[in-house]
Amino acid sequence: MPRKTLVPVDGSPQADAAFRYALEEFPEADITVLHVIQLPKGYWSVLAESETEFPGHERAEEHARTLFEAAENTASTFDHPVDTTIERGDPSREIVDYAIANDVEQIVMGSHGRQGASRLLFGSVAEKVVRRAPMTVVVVHEAS
């Protein structure tokens, strides 16, 4: 049974379902909840001198803290402690890079289940993680 598990969260029902799945299916795992703040591209990225100086960064940090508080509350109902961490950048890249750097044994994440044109336009973070990650990736779809 994997001991180090990474669960990326973004506030979506799919991410919440993945987090609950990890808590239920891997009760002995060390779970880290990760939120990636996506950095702006283009104009603002040129003007910002650091990753914390772009418009809306404070709001993004607050959103992450809110997500972590909700995750900790959910984990407490399972009597399961969790660690939390924030990364900044491209979500699919940061998820895999964090997992590799921290010897994570598995990633459990939600999928929005986009199909057709929206999948082609937006891509899938989960799909990119599955392709790049050298460890097991469990993709959870929200229960209907």
VOPAGU-2260 file (C-alpha; in pm, 1 decimal, decimal comma):
REM VOPAGU-2260
SITE   aa  ch    i         X         Y         Z
SITE  MET   A    0       0,0       0,0       0,0
SITE  PRO   A    1     144,7     340,2     -97,0
SITE  ARG   A    2     254,6     545,8     198,2
SITE  LYS   A    3     312,9     888,8      41,4
SITE  THR   A    4      10,9    1016,6    -147,9
SITE  LEU   A    5     -33,2    1352,1    -318,4
SITE  VAL   A    6    -382,0    1493,6    -373,5
SITE  PRO   A    7    -402,4    1811,8    -582,9
SITE  VAL   A    8    -705,4    2029,0    -501,2
SITE  ASP   A    9    -867,7    2317,3    -684,5
SITE  GLY   A   10   -1205,5    2348,0    -513,7
SITE  SER   A   11   -1389,3    2145,4    -776,6
SITE  PRO   A   12   -1628,8    1860,8    -690,2
SITE  GLN   A   13   -1393,4    1628,4    -878,5
SITE  ALA   A   14   -1095,8    1723,0    -659,6
SITE  ASP   A   15   -1311,6    1684,4    -348,1
SITE  ALA   A   16   -1416,7    1336,0    -465,0
SITE  ALA   A   17   -1051,7    1242,0    -521,4
SITE  PHE   A   18    -955,5    1364,4    -175,1
SITE  ARG   A   19   -1234,4    1163,6     -11,8
SITE  TYR   A   20   -1131,8     860,3    -217,7
SITE  ALA   A   21    -772,0     891,3     -94,2
SITE  LEU   A   22    -887,6     917,1     266,9
SITE  GLU   A   23   -1120,0     616,8     233,7
SITE  GLU   A   24    -897,8     388,5      25,3
SITE  PHE   A   25    -558,2     469,2     175,3
SITE  PRO   A   26    -615,9     521,3     549,2
SITE  GLU   A   27    -252,4     448,1     635,3
SITE  ALA   A   28    -104,1     683,0     374,5
SITE  ASP   A   29      76,0    1007,3     446,6
SITE  ILE   A   30    -138,5    1247,7     245,8
SITE  THR   A   31     -23,6    1583,7     117,8
SITE  VAL   A   32    -283,4    1821,0     -23,1
SITE  LEU   A   33    -137,1    2039,2    -298,0
SITE  HIS   A   34    -281,4    2351,8    -454,2
SITE  VAL   A   35    -110,1    2505,7    -755,3
SITE  ILE   A   36    -151,6    2877,7    -811,1
SITE  GLN   A   37    -138,4    2920,2   -1185,4
SITE  LEU   A   38      85,6    3210,1   -1276,1
SITE  PRO   A   39     -34,6    3457,7   -1537,5
SITE  LYS   A   40     109,2    3443,0   -1884,3
SITE  GLY   A   41     178,8    3722,3   -2126,7
SITE  TYR   A   42     162,3    4086,4   -2020,3
SITE  TRP   A   43     149,2    4040,3   -1642,0
SITE  SER   A   44     424,6    3781,5   -1633,9
SITE  VAL   A   45     661,7    4032,3   -1795,5
SITE  LEU   A   46     578,8    4305,0   -1542,0
SITE  ALA   A   47     588,1    4095,0   -1224,3
SITE  GLU   A   48     928,1    4077,7   -1060,7
SITE  SER   A   49     840,6    3765,4    -862,9
SITE  GLU   A   50     579,7    3492,2    -843,0
SITE  THR   A   51     399,3    3683,4    -568,3
SITE  GLU   A   52     371,4    4025,0    -737,9
SITE  PHE   A   53     104,9    3962,2    -999,2
SITE  PRO   A   54    -249,0    4102,0    -967,6
SITE  GLY   A   55    -472,3    3870,9    -768,9
SITE  HIS   A   56    -193,0    3682,1    -593,2
SITE  GLU   A   57    -322,7    3764,6    -245,5
SITE  ARG   A   58    -667,7    3644,0    -347,4
SITE  ALA   A   59    -515,1    3322,2    -486,9
SITE  GLU   A   60    -325,3    3263,1    -160,7
SITE  GLU   A   61    -644,9    3317,4      38,3
SITE  HIS   A   62    -828,2    3072,2    -188,1
SITE  ALA   A   63    -556,4    2813,8    -120,3
SITE  ARG   A   64    -589,1    2863,8     255,1
SITE  THR   A   65    -966,6    2817,5     224,9
SITE  LEU   A   66    -915,4    2494,1      29,3
SITE  PHE   A   67    -669,6    2368,0     289,6
SITE  GLU   A   68    -905,5    2449,3     575,2
SITE  ALA   A   69   -1181,8    2252,6     403,0
SITE  ALA   A   70    -943,6    1961,7     338,3
SITE  GLU   A   71    -830,5    1957,6     700,8
SITE  ASN   A   72   -1194,0    1957,9     816,4
SITE  THR   A   73   -1274,6    1667,1     584,4
SITE  ALA   A   74    -964,4    1477,8     696,3
SITE  SER   A   75   -1058,4    1526,7    1061,6
SITE  THR   A   76   -1382,9    1335,5    1002,2
SITE  PHE   A   77   -1160,7    1043,6     897,8
SITE  ASP   A   78    -925,5    1109,9    1192,4
SITE  HIS   A   79    -649,2    1147,4     937,0
SITE  PRO   A   80    -389,6    1426,2     948,1
SITE  VAL   A   81    -281,7    1585,5     620,6
SITE  ASP   A   82      -1,9    1814,0     514,0
SITE  THR   A   83     -68,8    2107,1     283,7
SITE  THR   A   84     148,9    2289,8      35,1
SITE  ILE   A   85     123,8    2555,7    -232,7
SITE  GLU   A   86     320,5    2556,9    -557,0
SITE  ARG   A   87     313,1    2818,0    -831,2
SITE  GLY   A   88     322,1    2763,7   -1206,5
SITE  ASP   A   89     163,6    2529,7   -1458,5
SITE  PRO   A   90     -56,3    2284,6   -1261,8
SITE  SER   A   91      29,5    1963,7   -1448,8
SITE  ARG   A   92     402,2    2037,4   -1440,3
SITE  GLU   A   93     405,4    2145,2   -1074,9
SITE  ILE   A   94     206,7    1839,8    -961,3
SITE  VAL   A   95     450,9    1597,4   -1121,6
SITE  ASP   A   96     760,9    1795,1   -1021,8
SITE  TYR   A   97     644,7    1812,2    -659,0
SITE  ALA   A   98     568,3    1439,8    -656,0
SITE  ILE   A   99     911,3    1351,5    -793,0
SITE  ALA   A  100    1100,1    1589,9    -563,2
SITE  ASN   A  101     917,9    1457,2    -255,9
SITE  ASP   A  102     931,3    1083,7    -334,8
SITE  VAL   A  103     553,5    1058,1    -360,7
SITE  GLU   A  104     442,7     702,9    -436,8
SITE  GLN   A  105     106,5     790,5    -588,5
SITE  ILE   A  106    -103,5    1082,9    -701,2
SITE  VAL   A  107    -480,1    1075,3    -651,9
SITE  MET   A  108    -660,0    1344,1    -847,6
SITE  GLY   A  109    -994,6    1436,4    -990,4
SITE  SER   A  110   -1081,5    1474,1   -1354,6
SITE  HIS   A  111   -1333,2    1715,9   -1501,2
SITE  GLY   A  112   -1410,8    1465,8   -1774,5
SITE  ARG   A  113   -1403,8    1716,6   -2058,2
SITE  GLN   A  114   -1471,9    1573,2   -2399,5
SITE  GLY   A  115   -1469,6    1688,8   -2756,5
SITE  ALA   A  116   -1378,1    2046,5   -2840,3
SITE  SER   A  117   -1342,8    2165,6   -2479,9
SITE  ARG   A  118   -1089,0    1890,1   -2411,6
SITE  LEU   A  119    -893,0    1987,7   -2721,5
SITE  LEU   A  120    -901,8    2357,7   -2630,1
SITE  PHE   A  121    -833,1    2333,9   -2259,2
SITE  GLY   A  122    -645,9    2005,2   -2234,7
SITE  SER   A  123    -663,5    1796,6   -1924,8
SITE  VAL   A  124    -440,1    1846,2   -1625,2
SITE  ALA   A  125    -512,7    1488,7   -1518,9
SITE  GLU   A  126    -423,0    1355,3   -1863,0
SITE  LYS   A  127     -93,4    1546,9   -1865,3
SITE  VAL   A  128      -8,9    1421,9   -1515,9
SITE  VAL   A  129     -84,9    1062,1   -1615,4
SITE  ARG   A  130     146,5    1094,0   -1916,4
SITE  ARG   A  131     435,8    1258,3   -1728,9
SITE  ALA   A  132     429,5    1101,2   -1382,8
SITE  PRO   A  133     666,1     811,7   -1314,9
SITE  MET   A  134     451,5     696,1   -1023,0
SITE  THR   A  135      97,1     558,8   -1003,2
SITE  VAL   A  136    -176,9     810,7   -1079,4
SITE  VAL   A  137    -532,2     734,8    -970,6
SITE  VAL   A  138    -790,3     948,8   -1152,7
SITE  VAL   A  139   -1123,9     981,8    -973,6
SITE  HIS   A  140   -1441,3    1102,5   -1137,1
SITE  GLU   A  141   -1701,5    1270,7    -920,5
SITE  ALA   A  142   -1975,1    1028,9    -817,8
SITE  SER   A  143   -2302,7    1108,7    -990,0
